[in-house]
């Protein structure tokens, strides 16, 4: 990816992109190329579609895990909120005596 990377950096510099943006773009392209494990000039349109589908499915996998965690935490919160606190128990004990 050496020559390809240098060309990409040159074009981004000419367009006036910030160093942070350039770094993000290079990281994304590196991830994209490593996914296929082949030279950028050999990547086809079908490869791009398959990467988009893979990226899309990974997003929903992460989203599903987040939703599951939220449901678990809210379930435990509801259970714990129904348990009377220690201070409430002591007040009722004194009221009974």
Residue pairs with C-beta under 8 A, 6 or more apart in sequence:
1 30
1 33
1 40
4 39
4 40
4 41
5 26
5 29
8 25
8 26
8 29
9 22
9 26
12 21
12 22
12 25
13 22
17 25
29 40
32 51
33 39
33 40
33 43
35 51
35 54
36 43
36 47
36 51
